[in-house]
Amino acid sequence: MLLTSILVGFVILMVFSTSEASASWKFHSFIYFTERQAIWGLIGTFSMLIVMNIPYQMYQKWSRLIFVLILIILGLVIVFGTKINGHRSWFGVGSFGIQPTEFAKLGLIIYLAALINIAATIVIVVEEQTFCSFLELVFPCFQ
């Protein structure tokens, strides 16, 4: 938690140092971008505290549903998404926009982690037999 706080603080400092002039010129507030970054930093930290206290077994249990929902959302963005800079990859509501691919990354990580966990369980069960079969293939004298 300490490292996360240090990293968020460092990012806010960097945003302030790089955007002070342009924020002052465009928005008449030299901390415009810094405020926005700080708000999203707080939202992200709060979300992290909630998500990290959910047992990982719950993610594994719901991984297939999460994956299917992500595929549906990515399909919907192609049909109903807002076109920005020539790409239809955002859902826009007023001045607020959200990019579903960010959630797709997390959903894919959860799904693949559950898949790897299942595969690892199968490998552990047959590990000894697989190793013996491999040795028989490579060194026929072990038969």
C-alpha positions as CSV (number, residue, x, y, z in Angstrom):
1,M,0.0,0.0,0.0
2,L,2.9,2.3,0.8
3,L,4.5,1.8,-2.6
4,T,1.1,2.4,-4.4
5,S,0.7,5.7,-2.5
6,I,4.3,6.7,-3.4
7,L,3.7,5.9,-7.0
8,V,0.3,7.7,-7.2
9,G,1.9,10.7,-5.5
10,F,4.8,10.7,-7.9
11,V,2.5,10.5,-10.9
12,I,0.4,13.5,-9.6
13,L,3.6,15.5,-9.2
14,M,4.7,14.6,-12.7
15,V,1.3,15.6,-14.1
16,F,1.5,18.9,-12.3
17,S,5.0,19.6,-13.5
18,T,4.2,18.8,-17.2
19,S,0.8,20.4,-17.5
20,E,0.9,23.5,-15.4
21,A,1.3,25.9,-18.3
22,S,-1.1,24.3,-20.7
23,A,-3.8,23.9,-18.0
24,S,-3.4,27.6,-17.0
25,W,-3.7,28.7,-20.6
26,K,-6.6,26.4,-21.6
27,F,-8.6,26.1,-18.5
28,H,-7.5,29.2,-16.4
29,S,-6.5,26.9,-13.6
30,F,-2.9,25.7,-13.3
31,I,-3.9,22.6,-11.4
32,Y,-6.8,21.5,-13.7
33,F,-5.1,18.3,-14.8
34,T,-3.6,17.7,-11.4
35,E,-7.0,17.8,-9.8
36,R,-8.4,15.3,-12.3
37,Q,-5.4,13.0,-11.9
38,A,-5.7,13.2,-8.1
39,I,-9.4,12.3,-8.2
40,W,-8.8,9.3,-10.5
41,G,-5.9,8.3,-8.2
42,L,-8.3,8.3,-5.2
43,I,-10.9,6.4,-7.1
44,G,-8.3,3.8,-8.2
45,T,-6.9,3.4,-4.7
46,F,-10.4,3.0,-3.2
47,S,-11.2,0.4,-5.9
48,M,-8.0,-1.4,-5.2
49,L,-8.8,-1.6,-1.5
50,I,-12.2,-3.2,-2.4
51,V,-11.0,-5.6,-5.0
52,M,-7.9,-6.8,-3.1
53,N,-10.2,-7.9,-0.2
54,I,-12.3,-10.2,-2.4
55,P,-11.0,-13.8,-2.1
56,Y,-9.4,-14.9,-5.4
57,Q,-11.6,-18.0,-5.4
58,M,-14.5,-15.7,-6.3
59,Y,-12.7,-14.5,-9.4
60,Q,-12.0,-18.1,-10.4
61,K,-15.6,-19.0,-9.9
62,W,-16.9,-16.2,-12.0
63,S,-14.1,-16.1,-14.6
64,R,-16.1,-17.6,-17.5
65,L,-19.0,-15.2,-16.9
66,I,-16.5,-12.3,-16.8
67,F,-15.0,-13.4,-20.0
68,V,-18.3,-13.7,-21.8
69,L,-19.4,-10.3,-20.5
70,I,-16.2,-8.8,-21.8
71,L,-16.8,-10.3,-25.2
72,I,-20.3,-8.9,-25.3
73,I,-19.1,-5.4,-24.2
74,L,-16.4,-5.4,-26.9
75,G,-19.0,-6.4,-29.5
76,L,-21.3,-3.6,-28.3
77,V,-18.6,-1.0,-28.6
78,I,-18.3,-1.8,-32.3
79,V,-22.0,-1.2,-32.8
80,F,-22.8,1.6,-30.3
81,G,-19.4,3.1,-29.6
82,T,-18.5,6.7,-30.1
83,K,-16.1,7.4,-32.9
84,I,-13.1,9.4,-31.7
85,N,-10.1,10.1,-33.9
86,G,-11.4,7.7,-36.5
87,H,-11.7,4.7,-34.1
88,R,-14.9,3.4,-32.6
89,S,-13.5,2.2,-29.3
90,W,-15.2,4.3,-26.6
91,F,-18.6,4.5,-24.9
92,G,-19.5,8.1,-24.4
93,V,-22.0,9.6,-22.1
94,G,-21.9,13.4,-22.2
95,S,-18.4,14.5,-21.5
96,F,-17.5,11.2,-19.9
97,G,-16.0,8.5,-22.0
98,I,-14.9,5.0,-21.1
99,Q,-12.8,2.5,-23.1
100,P,-14.0,-1.1,-22.6
101,T,-10.7,-2.5,-23.7
102,E,-9.3,-1.5,-20.2
103,F,-11.8,-3.8,-18.6
104,A,-11.2,-6.4,-21.2
105,K,-7.5,-6.6,-20.2
106,L,-8.5,-7.2,-16.6
107,G,-11.2,-9.7,-17.6
108,L,-8.7,-11.6,-19.8
109,I,-6.2,-11.8,-17.0
110,I,-8.8,-13.2,-14.6
111,Y,-10.0,-15.7,-17.2
112,L,-6.4,-16.9,-18.2
113,A,-5.4,-17.1,-14.6
114,A,-8.3,-19.4,-13.9
115,L,-7.5,-21.5,-17.0
116,I,-3.9,-21.8,-16.0
117,N,-4.9,-22.8,-12.5
118,I,-7.1,-25.6,-13.9
119,A,-4.4,-26.7,-16.2
120,A,-1.8,-26.7,-13.3
121,T,-4.2,-28.9,-11.3
122,I,-4.4,-31.4,-14.1
123,V,-0.7,-31.4,-14.6
124,I,0.0,-32.0,-10.9
125,V,-2.3,-35.0,-11.1
126,V,-0.6,-36.6,-14.1
127,E,2.8,-35.1,-13.6
128,E,4.5,-38.3,-12.6
129,Q,3.0,-40.3,-15.4
130,T,3.9,-37.5,-17.9
131,F,7.5,-37.3,-16.7
132,C,7.9,-41.1,-17.0
133,S,6.3,-41.0,-20.5
134,F,8.7,-38.2,-21.5
135,L,11.7,-40.2,-20.3
136,E,10.5,-43.3,-22.2
137,L,10.3,-41.2,-25.4
138,V,13.7,-39.6,-25.0
139,F,15.5,-42.6,-23.5
140,P,14.0,-45.9,-24.8
141,C,16.2,-47.8,-22.3
142,F,13.9,-46.7,-19.4
143,Q,11.1,-49.0,-20.6
